[in-house]
Amino acid sequence: MMVETRRATRHRARMAATIAFGGTAIDCTVRDLSTTGGAIEVTNQIDIPEEFTLIVPDHALRLPCHVVWRSGFRIGVRFD
């Protein structure tokens, strides 16, 4: 059995979003979300920096965040 170590409960999601940094925008999908962070899915992690703004237009969110883990097509972020 896995022990949950996150500070806040994450909720499964499937929301269209954008990773924004330095005048660049990359489409992504938010796969789970909490008050402290989340997991996003991208088609390619190349050139995605350690810090960026996650924009979720359907929920009017602009979340400054930084990467805490990367695996395959997923990126775990913590909100600043």
N, C-alpha and C positions, 0 to 999 in steps of 0.2 A: 504494500500500500504506500502511495506517495503522500508526503506531508506537504501541505500548502504553506509556503513561506512568504507569500506576497502580503504587503501591508493592507491592500484593499481588494475586495472581491472583483474579479473580472467577469464581464458579461459577454457572451458570444455576440458577434455582430457581423454584418456584411454591408458596409457602407462605402460608397465611392468617396475617395479622398485624393488629395494632392500633396506631394512632398515639395516644398518650396525652399530654395536656397540660392543666393547669388544671382537672382534674375532667371533661374531655371525652375521649371515645374515638371514633375514626374508623376504620372497617374499611379495610384495604388488602391488597395482595398483594406479597410480596417476589419480585422478578423475577430479581435476581442478588445475590450475597453474597460478601464476602471477610472477612478478619480486620480490615480497616480501614474498610469501608463497604459500601454496596450501592445498589441501585435499587429503589424501590417504586412501585407503581401504585395510583392512587386514582381514584375517579369524579369528584372535584371538588377542586381545590386551594384553593378559597376558605376562608379562616380557618385554614389550617394554618400554624403559626408557624415561625420559623427554627430553633427548638430544641424537641425533644420526646423522649419515650421510645418506642422501637419495641419492642412486645411480640410475641413469637412463641411462643404457648403450646405448640405441638406439640414445641418444642425447648427449652422452659423458659428462654427468653432474654428479658431486659429490658435493652435497649441504649440508653443516653443518646446522642443524636446531634444533629447539626445539618445543615441543608440546604446543599449546595454547588452544586447546579444544579436548575432546574425546566424541564420541557419537556412541553407537552400534558398528558397524564395521568400522567406519570412525574416522580419526584423522586429526585435523587441525594443520598445522605447520607454523612457521615463519622462514625464512632463516636468518642465522646469518652472 
